[in-house]
Amino acid sequence: MTETATYEKALLDAEENHRHARYSDAELLYRKARTSAEAAVGTDSAVVQTIAERMARLYVTLAEVDKAGSLLKQLRQSKERTHGQHHPETARIIRKQGDIFVLEGRHKDADSSYTHAIDIWLDHLGPLPAGNVEDLSDFNALYGVRSRFGTPDWIHETLRKDKAAQNNPRYIAEHLAEVALVLRTRGAKTLPLTLFQFACRTLQNLPPEIIWVQSTTITETGSLLVDCERYSDAEAFLKGYLDFFDRSFGAEHDLVPPMVRILALACHKQDRIVDADKHFRRALTLQERTLDRGHPALAVTLCDLSSIYLAERKYAEADSLLQRALSIRESSLGYEHLDVANTLCQLGDVALHQNKLMEAEKCFQRAVRIYEQVYGAYSDQVGPILDKIACGYMSQCKYHKAEAILMRSLELKRMGLPEDHLEIGQVLHQLARVFCFWGKPIDAEGYFKRAISIFEKPGDPQLVSQLASLNRELATVYRDQCRYIESEKLLKRTIEICEDSQTSPPEDLPPVRNTLAELYLQTRKVRDAENLCSMVLESCEGKHSTLHRNELARSLVNQSMAHSLRGDSIAAESSLIASLRAAVPHSKQALASQAALVRFCTRKGRLSDAQELLDQALVLCIQAFGPETPEHGDLLELAAEIRLSEGDEDGSMALIKRIINIREQWQGDCHPSYAASQVLLGRHYVLARSPQHAEEAFHKALGNMERSLGQHHTELARTLLLLAQTYCRRSRLEDANALLKRALRIWDRVLPPADLPLLQTLCDLAAHQYIHSETEDRRILELVVSLIDPCVGLYGNQAVFELSTLLCSLVAAGQIDRVVTVTRPLMEVLVRSPDKTTIESKPALQKFVEVVAEKQPDLLGEIPEKIRRLVT
């Protein structure tokens, strides 16, 4: 056998073994072919270059990157000797060197190689006619490459002039694929996809072994179709070539898994989770059979499969796959490789979903260090991971750390982007949310307005969803500050924007309508709230997405509150039960619905039912968010309220102290929730007849509220009244009078909340007349009257008992006008109320009627016949 025949046969055998994943045999035969070819036709011959290129490809498959890089370096020198430094063949090897640099994490070297390759290709193609290539508009400015891209018509002209391409389909395919690859590396999509598709059509009639050599072209085409959101086209394209490879080479060779993986991505993008899972598993099984267990390609498929488990909330399985992928990448690529950082980010996301906040923070921090090493500390690539770290800090209520991280992210973005860029707006939005959760609404408002000014660009309908979210959150800030008119105006405007926009997705409206319904309930516009709830229920009914289910549940909670305010307890409870069924399990809304049902039972005096439901809510909270978290603290406050209602002073005190510790640990003593805990503590001391300790707790709450809520908040007014009541009991009437005047000034601006403890405080002040000013006394009585309707609807016989006690005191004191002022609206409400509420209120009403009959029989005419028949 001649020397030529030896290397030709060895090369054919090597390629056959390579195609069928017999890699060790293929490597030996490639070496034999190369040695024979060098002896027969010379080191720089085309045959030797082809063999070296095939060997480099094999080494990449085996993850032996050093060997592949060394071969490509030699091959580039050989191409430069035979073709010159500025020939397309040389450019092709330079581009492949760039791919190797990427695998090694040497991104600056890769960038240099790709730029060099593009320059050579552009020089080879010559000037191109101008055209519309939108995704390359910034190419020249960013990379300093001559901008001579045009419409795909130039392809035919260039190939017609190139004699080497005439009657050589294989060369045409390679030629176009190389241009497409370097362009795609630079982030382009439209033009590379056109080139890849043209190359694939050129390949269709070639022999299988040539198509095998060009398999990268096929894989890249499928990948680009997915990137361009042409998922059905990608599926059809890949399935056709998968059938071809199965027939030509068998179903278990190294070219199948990349195609199957991209096919799985196309299914995943269409939310076909079952199909995506099946394809990812097939790719993983094939790779485990043909590749070493530490091969980087395995890690890619493991990470993709973990995204399926994450979507299905199978967090343990996703975490296990990512840990395996991380181990593979650390051992094969090194601990400081960019792919390691990407895997750490995915692990951090999974940890966040599992509420493992410390683990998430560690993953994100380590990823940032790698990004900074690869890209530099001031690269815009570091910004997105900083945003993830900030989200982790927000979940842990570490608001000062979240603020610092977001400020750094904002600084990085401002270095390379204009002030009105959308990415800057997104960071401003995150900063606004941090200050909202931190209890600093004034700071939050400023950031919200700056972000809105960026997203409120006229004529850009793509920003409607982001703008709706920003407006809704700012409106919530206004509502929490009792700026009801501003909040309502902003929400109505947002609804109009969403309804008028042609691009606003249907899921934008339910959250805004629910927020407006909550505002109307707070301002007692019950009919308007009910209309909005009906719209949300109609739009969300029968839809199964997480957002629609949770907004449906939220609307049912709002509807329940509207029923309660009307006094319809049966409908209110039914809506709450429906809300529990609608909410996504283990979500925040599921917990909110359960807590709303607990509050309903507590308001109605069904303390045993409330306790049972609360125990279930605590289990749900621990499963979803963990113990001793802010969500857990909110439920413990409900438990403390129940203990206070039952007169269990020791039990309530233990819970309140635990709640305060949670608030201090997570949110600090400047957060409004800490003030709410101090108010609860003060109320406990009042019941325990310890006014000095109550005064201390109320003072702490007041200081917090003034800093976090401002000087005109309804919660501040309520706390002022509680402290005034405490001063009265300590005979500090002047101090009490000053606090009372301040509270009444606040309620001249806003409505008092329909709250039983507030009603109790007002009734106590009205009954005992601690404050002797006629004007203030009349204003207190007006507040009591304004609370009769909503409090009787919400609390039933408990509210009636408080009002009856007040009336008995006024009758005994002979204050007829004041008795009539309260009696008339109370009796009107009771006549409208369901019979059950009236019957439950019988003991309190009976006592009132008896006192009236004994002390002031002339007043019996103010009591309707229905009520008199009930109690006599």
N, C-alpha and C positions, 0 to 999 in steps of 0.2 A: 504494500500500500504506500502511495506517495505521501510526502509530508503534507501536501495540500489536502488530500483526501482525509488524512488523519485529523487535522484541525476542523475541517468541515463536518465530519461525522461527530467529533467530540462536541462541537457547538450545537448541532442538532439534538444530540442526546441530552446535553445540558439544559437546553430550552424545554425539551419534553419533560424532563424531571422537574424543572422549575415550575412549569405550568401545572403539574400535578402534585405540587407541594412536597416533593422529595428533595428537600433542600440540601442535605449533606451530600447526597450523590451529585446534585446539580453543581455545588461548589467545586468538588473535585474535578468534574468534567470541564467546567469553565477554566479552571487553572491549567488543565491539560491542553485545552484548545488554545489558550492564550500563549502558552509556551511554544506549542507547535507553530502557531501563526507567526510569532515574532521571528522564529528561525527561518520560516519559509518566505514571508513577504515583508518583514521589517517591522520595527517597533511602532512607527507612525502610520502604518497602513490602515485603511478603512476597516478591515476585518478586525484587527487588534483593538481599534477604538470601539467597535460595536461590542466586542467581547467584554471590554472594560466597563462599558456602560451597563451591560446586562449584569455583570458582577456587582456593580454599585447598587443596582436595583435590588438584587438578592440580599445584599448586606443591610439595606434599609428594611427589607421585610423581616430580617432576623434581628433587627434592632442593634446591629453592630455598626453604629454610626461612625466611629473612628475609622474603621476600614473603608466605609463608603466615602468618607471625606477625603481620605488619602488617595483612593483611586480616582475620584473626580478631579483632584488637584493635578495628578499626573495626566489625566485625560485632557484637561484644559490646556496644559502646556503642549500636548501633542497636537490638539486642534489649532492652536496658535501657530505652530510650526508648519502645519499643512495647509491651513485655510487663511491664516492671518488673525490679528487680534480683533478685527471689526467685522467678522463674518457671522451670519446667523447661526451656523453650527457651533461657533465658539460661544455665542450668546446663550444657546440652549444649555450648554454645560455650566455656564456662569449662573443661569437661573437655577439649575439643580444644586449648585453649591449653596445658593441662598436657602433652598429647602433644608439642606443639611444644617446650616447655621441656625435655622429656626428650631430644629430638633435639639440642637445643643444649647439653645437659649441665648445665642449670640445675635441679638436682634439688630444691633447697629451694623454688624457685618452683613447680615441678611439684607438689610435695607440698602446698603451700598451695592451688593451684588444685583439686586433687582433693578436698581436705577441704571446700573451699567448695562444690563441686558436690554432694558427698554431703549436706551440710547442707540444701541447697535441695531435693534429691530427697526427703529424709526428711520435711521440712516439707510437701511437696506430697502425699506418700503418706499422711501422718497416722499415728497410733499403729497398730502392727501387733500381732497376737496373739502371745503367747509360743510358742516352738517350739524344736526341737532343730536348731541349725545349728552343728555342732561346730567348723568351721574359722573361725568368727567369735567364738569365746568370749572372746578377748582384745581384740576390736576396740575396745570402748568405753574400756578402760584405756589402750590404746596411743595412740589418736588423739583422745580427748576428744570423740567423736561420740556422740550419744544412741543407746543400744543398744535398738532397737525392731524387731529382725528376727524373723521368724516363719516358719511353714511356708508353702509356695507357695500355700496356699489364699487368702491375702490378695490375690494377683494378680487373681483373678476379681472379687473384691469391689471392689477399687480401680478396675478398668477399668469395672465396671458403673456406678459412681457418676460416672465421668468422662464428661461429655457429649461432649467432644471426641473421645473414643475410640470412641463408639458408631458402628457401621457404617463404621469407618475402619481396616481391617487394617494399612495402612501406618503409621498413627500408633501403633497398638498395638505393632508391631515395633520402631519407633524408641524408644518409651517404655521397653519392657523391655530393649532392648539398651543404652540409656544407663545404666540402673541397673546392669546386669550389668558394663559396662565399668569404671565407677568402683569397684565392689566388687572386681573382679578386680585392679585396680591396687593394692588394699590387701592382696592375697595370698589372698583367699577363692577357693574352688573350687566347693563343692557348690551354693550358692545361685546364683552367676552361671551355672553350667552349666544349671541348671533354667530360668533366665530366657532364656538364649540358645536353648535347645531349643524353648521356647514361642514365641519370636520367629520361629524358622525355620519352625515349623509354620504360623504366621500368614502367612509370605511365600509359601508354596507355590503358591497360586492367583493370585498377582499377576502383572502383565505383566513381561517380562524387564527392561525399563528401570528398573522400580522395584526389582526384586531386585538389579540391578547397583548401585544406590545403596546398598543394605544389604549389600554383599558383605563388609564388615568383620564383620558379625554372623556370617556363615557361616564365615569364616576363624577368628574367635575361638572359635566352637563346636568346630571341629575341633581347635584347639590345646588347649582345655580338656579334651577327651576324651583327648588324648594325656597331658596332665598328670595326669589321673585314672587313667591306666594302662588305659584302655578302648580298646586299640589296634585291635581288629577293628571296633568301633563307629565309630571315627574313620575307618578305611579305607572302610567302606561309605558313611558319610555324605559324605565328600569325593569319592569316585568318582562318586556320584550327581550332585552339583553340578558336578563337572568336565564330565561328559557334557552337562549342561544348558547350561553356558557355551560349550562347543564348538559345540553346535547353534545357540545364539542369537547368538553374537558371533564365532565362529571360535576356533581353538586358539592364536592368537598375540596375546593382549591382556594388559594389565597385571594383570588379576585372577587369571589362571591360575597364574603362578609362586608366589604365596604359598600357594595351596592345594596345589600339587604339592610344595612344600617341606615342609609339615606332613605330607603323605602319606608323604614320604620319612622323616621323623622317626618316624612310626608303624612303618614297616618296620624302621628301625634299632633301635628299642627292642625289637623281636622278634627281633633278630639275623639278620634277612634282609638281609644286606649287599648282595647282588647287586641286589635290588629297590630298596633305598635308594639305591644308587649310580646306578641308572637314573633314578629320579625326581629326584634332586638335579641330575643332568646335564641333564635336560629343563628344569628350572627355570632353571638357569644359562644354557642356550642361549636360552631365550625372553627372559630379562632382557637378555642381550647384544644381542639384536635390537631390543628396544623401549626400552631405557634407555641413558643415557649411560654410557660405560665407567668413569666415576668416580662412579657413583651408589652411595649407601650400601647400598641393597637388594642390590646385587651382592656386597658384602662379607659380608652375612649368609649368603647361599647358599654363598659360598666357604668360610666358616668351618665351615658344616655339612658340606660335602663333605670338608673336611680331616679331620673326625672319622672319616669312613669310612676314609680312607687310614691314619689312625692306628691304627684297629682292625685293619687288614690289615697293619700293620707297614711300610707304604710311607711311610717317614719323609721321604724327599726330596720326594715329591709333596705330602705334607701341608704341609711347610715352604714349598714354592713357592706353594701356594694361600694360606697365611696371610700370607706376605710381600706378596702382591698385595692381600689384604684390608686389611692394615695400611696400605699406601700409599694405598688408596682412602679409608680412614677418616681418616687424617692430613690428606689434602688437602681432604676435604669437611666434616669435623667439627672439625678442629683437633687439635693435638698433645696437648692435655690433656683430651680427651673420654673419658668412661667407656668407651665402646665400644673406643677405642684401648687402654685398659688391659686390657679383656677379651681382645682379640686378642693382646696381649703375653703374657698368662697362657697362652693356648693355644700360642703359639710357645715359651714356656718349657717347657711339658710335652713338646712334640716334641723340643726340645733335650735334655731329661733322658733321654728314651727313646734318643736317639742318643749318650748319654754326653758331650754337649757342655756340660760343666758351667759353664764360664765364660759362654757365651752364655745359658744358662738363667738364671744369676744376674743378668746385665744386664737381661734381659727382666722378671724378677720385681721387681727393684729399681725399675725405671722405672714398672712398674704400681703399686707401692706408693705412689710419689710422687703419681701421679694420684689414686688412691683417697683419699689423705690430703687432697688439695686439694678433692675433691668432697664427701667425707663428714666430713673432720676427722681429726686424728691419733689421736683416741681413739674412733673409731667401731668398732662390732663388724663392719662390712663389711671392715675392714682385716685382721682376724684370719685368714681363710682364706688370703689371699695370703701372709701371714707364715709360715703353716704350709708353704706350697709352697717358700718361700725356705729354710726350715729343712731340708726334704727335700733341696734342692740342696746345702746345706752338708754334710749327712750323707753324700751321695754323694761329696763331695770330701774326706771325713774331716776337715772343719773343725768339730770338735765344739764348741769354745768359742764359735764364732759361732752354730752351731745352737742351743746352750743359751741364748745371749743373746736370739736371735729368739723362741724358744719361751717364754722367761720374759716377754717383752713381750706375746706373744699371750695368755699366761695372765693377765697383769695386765688386759688389755683385756676379756677375758671375765668376769673377776671383778667388773668395774665394773658390768656389767648383768645378771649371771646369779647364781643361788644357788650355794653352794659344792658342792652335789651334782649340778649340772647335767651332762648327758652330754657337752656340748662341752668342759667343763673336764676331764672324765675322758679325753677324746681327747687333749688337749694333754699331760696327765700321762703318758699312754701313750707319746706321742712323746718326751717328756723321758726316760722310762725307757729307751727304745730308744737314745737318744743316749748315755746313760751306759753302756749295755751295749757298744756299739761302741767307746766311748772307753776301755774297759777299767777301768771303775769300778763293779764289781758291787754294792758296798754302797749307793752312791747310787741305782743302778738299782732295787734291791730296794725301797727306800722309796717311790719313785714308782710302781712296779708295785702295791704294796699299797694306796696311796691311790686309784689308778685302779680297782682291783678292787672296793674298797669302794663306789665309785659305780655300777659296772655290775652289782654283785651285788644288785640291788634285788629283793626277794621279789615274786613274782607278775608279773614283767614278762618274758615269754618272748621278746620281741623282742631282748633283749640277750644271748642265749646265744652267738651267734657272736663278738661282741666279747669276752665273758667267756672263751670258750674260747681265743681268741688270747692274751689277757693271761696266763691261767694257764699256757699252754704256754710262753710266753717266760720267765715267772718260774721255771718248773720247769727250763728250760735254764740259767738263772742259778744255781739251786741245784746242778744237775749239774756245771756248770763249777767250782763251789766245792767239789766232792766231798761235797755234802750230799745223798747219794743217797736216804736215807729220806724226807726232805721232798719231794724231786723226784718220787719214785715216788708218794707219797701224793697230791700235787697233781694229777698226770697221771691217776691212776685216778679221782679225784673228778671231773675234767673230762670224762672219758669217760662216767661215769655221768650227769652233767648233760646231755650231748649226746644220749645214748641215751634218757633219760626225757623230754626236751623234745619237744613236738609241732611246734614251729616251727623247730627247729635244722635248717639245710640239710644235705644228705648230705655236702657237701664239708668240713664242720667236723671230722669224725672222722679222716680219713686223716692230716693233719699231727700230731694229738695222738698217734695210735697209732705213727706213725713215730718221734716224739720219745721215747716210752716204750720202743720197740724199741731205739733207740740207747743209752738208759740201761741196759737189760738186757744189751746186748752189752758195754758198758763194765764192768759188774759181773759179767760172765760167766754170766749166766742165759740160756744159749743157747736152750734149749727155749722159754722164755717169749717171747724175741725172735722166734723162728721162727713161733710162733702168731700174733703180732701182724702180722708180715709177710704171712702168708697172708690175714688179714682185709683188709689194705690192698689186696693184689693182687686179691682177689675184688671189692672195692667199686669199684676204679678201672679194672679191665679193660674194654676196649671203649668207654671214655668219652674224648672228644676235647678237653675243655676244657684250658686251660693248667695249671690247678691239678691236675687228675686225672692228666694225663700226667707232670708233674714229681713228684708224690707217688708215682706208680707207679714211676718211675725211682729215686726215693730209697729206696723199699722194696726194690727189687731190689739196690741197693748194700748195704743192711742184710742182706738174705738172703745175699749173697755173703760178707759178713764172718762170718755164722753158719756157712756151709759151710767157710770157711777155718779157723775155730776148731775145727771137727770134723775137719779134715785132708782134706776133700774138695776138692782144688784144681780138678778138672775142673768140678764143679758151680759152684764159686765164680767161675771165669772165665766160664762160660756166663751166669751171672746178671749179671755186669758188662757183657757184650756186649749182653744184652737191655736193660739200663738205658740204654745209649747210644742204642739204637734208640727207646726209649720217650720220652726227654726231649725237650722242645721245643727245636729248634735255636737256638743262640746264647743260651740262657738260662743262669743260674747253675747250675742243676741239670745241664745238659749238660756244663758245665765240671767240675762236681764228679764226675760219672760218669767222665769221661775221666781225671781226676786219680786216682780210685780204681783204675782199671785200670793206670795207671802205677805206683802203689804196689804193686799186686799183683805185677806183673812184677819190680819191684825186690826185693820180699821173696823171690821165688822164684829170685833170682839171674839172671834173664833180662834182663841190662842192655841188650843191643842192642834187644830188643823194647821195653823201657821207654823208651829214648831215642827210638825212632821214634814211639811214642805220645805222648811228651812234646812232640816237635816239632809234632805235629798239635794238641795242646792249646794250645801257645803261639800258633799261628796263630789258633785259635778265640778265645782270650782277647783277642788284639789287635783282632780284628774286633768282638767284643762289648763290650769294656771299655776298650780302648786300651793302649798300651805304658806301662811304668813306673807301673802302678797297683797297689793292694794285691793284686788277683787275680793280676796278673802276677808279683808278688813271691812269692806262694804257690807258683806253678809253678817259679820259679827256685830255690826251696828244694829242690824235688824234684830239679832238675838238679844242684844242689850235692851232694845226697846221693849221686847216681849217680857224680859225679866223685870223691867221697870213697871210695866202694866200689871204684872202678877205680884208686885210688892217684894220681889226677891232682891233685896238691896245688896247682899253679899255677892250673889251671882252676877248682878249687873255691874258692880264695881270691878270684879275680876275681869269681866269682858272688856269694860271700858279701858282699863289700864293696858290690856293686851292690844286693843285697837290703837291706842296712842303710841305704843312702842312700834307697831307696824308702820304707822304714819311717819313717825320720826325717822325710822330706818330707811324707808323707801322714798318719801316725798319731802322730808324736812319739816320744820315748824313754821315755814312760811307759806305752806300750801293751804288752800281753802278747806280741804278735807280734814286737815289737822284742826282747824278752827271748829268744824262741825263736831269733831270728837270732844273738844273742850266744852262746847255747848252741852253735849250729852252728859259730860261729867258734871257740869254745873247743875243741870236738872236733877241729877242723882243726889247731889248734896242738898238741893232744896227739899227733896222728898225725905232725905235723912235728917232734916232740920239742922243743917250745918251751914248757915248763911255766909259765914266768913270764908269757908272753902269754896262755896258757890261763887262768891264775888271774885275770888282769885281766878277761878276757871273762866268766868265770863270776861274778865279783863284780858286774859290771854287771847281769847277768841276775838275780842274786839280789835286788839292790836293787829292780829293777823289779817282780819277782814279789811281793815282800813288800808293795809299795804297791798293786798291781793285783789280785792273787789272794788275798791274805791269808797267814796264818802256817801254814796247815794244808793246803796244796794239794799234790797229787801231783807236779805239775811242779816245785814248789819242792824237794820231797824228792829228786827225780831230779837236780836241779842241785846240791844239797848233796852227793850221792854223788859226782858228777863232780869237784867241787872237793876232796872228801876224798881221792879217788884221786890228784888232782894233788899235794896236800900230801904224801901218802905217798911219791910219787916224788921229792919234794924233801926227804924225811926230816923233815918237820914232823908227827910222829906225834901229838903232843898236840892240835894244831889239827885234824888229820884225825879223831881220836877224838871231839872235841866235835861236829864236823859230822855224823859218822856217827850218834851218839846222837840228834841232833836229827832226822835223816832217819828213823831207825827209829821214833821217837815218832810221826811223821806216819803211817807205814805201819801202826802199831798201830790207827789209826782208819780207814784207807781201803785199798783194794786197789791194788797196784802195777800200772801199765799193762803190757800184754803187748807189750813193746817190745824189739827186739834190742839197741840200744845200752845199755839198762838191764840186760839180761841179761848183756851183756859186762862191764859195770862190776861187777856183783855177783859174777860168776864170778872176775873178777880179784882182788877183795877177799877172796873165800873161799879162793882158791888160794894167795895169798901171805901170808895171815894177818898183815896189817899191824897189825891191832888185836888185842891179846892177851886181851881180856876174853872169857871163855867164854860169858857170856850174849849178848853182841853177836855173837860168832862163830856161835852157834847160830841166832840170829835171821836173820842173813844167809843161812845155809844154808836156813832155812825159806822165805825169800823166793825163793831160787833154785828150790826144789822147787815152790812155788806157780806159778812161771812156766813150768815144763816143758811142761805140757799145752797152754796157749794158744800159746806161742812155737813149739813144734814144729808145731802146726797152721798157724800163720801163715807161719813162715819155713822150715819143712822142714829140709833138711840144714844150713843156716846155723846154726840153733839147736842142732842135734845136734853140730855141730863145736865150738861154744863149750862145751857141756856135757861133751863128750868130753875136750877140753883140760883142763877143770877136774878131771875124774876122773883123768886121767893124772897131773896134779900131786899130787893127794891120794894116789894109789897110790904114787907115788915117795916121798912123805913118810911113808908107812906109816900113814896115818890111816884105818884100816879102817872104823871106825864111820861116819865122814863119807862114805866111798865108798859104803857100803851105803845110807845115807840118800838119796843122789842116784840111785844106780844103779837101785834098785827102781822108783821112779815113772817113770824114763826108759825102762826096758825095757817097762813096762806100756803106756806111750804108743806105743812103736815097734811092739809086737805088734799094737795096735789100728789103727795107721796103714796107709794104702794101701801096697801093695807098692812103688809108684814112690818114695814118700818114703823107705822103708827102703833101697831100692837106691841112691838118690842119696846116702844117708848112709854108704854102705859104707866109703869111705876113712877117715872119722873113727872109725867103729866098729872097723874093722880095727886101727887104731893103738891104741885102747883095749884091745882083746882081747889084742894082743901085749904091751902093758905089764903087764896083769894076769897073763898066763901067765908072764912073766919075773919079776915082782916079788912077786905075791901069787896064786899058782895056786889057793889055797883059795877065792878069790872067783869062780872060773869058774862055780860053781854058781848065782850070782846072775844069770848071763846066760842068757836063754831059749835053747832048742835052735834055734829059728827064726833067731835072730841069729847064733849060732855057725856054723850051716850057711852062712849068707850070707857070712861073712867068712873062712871057712877053705877 
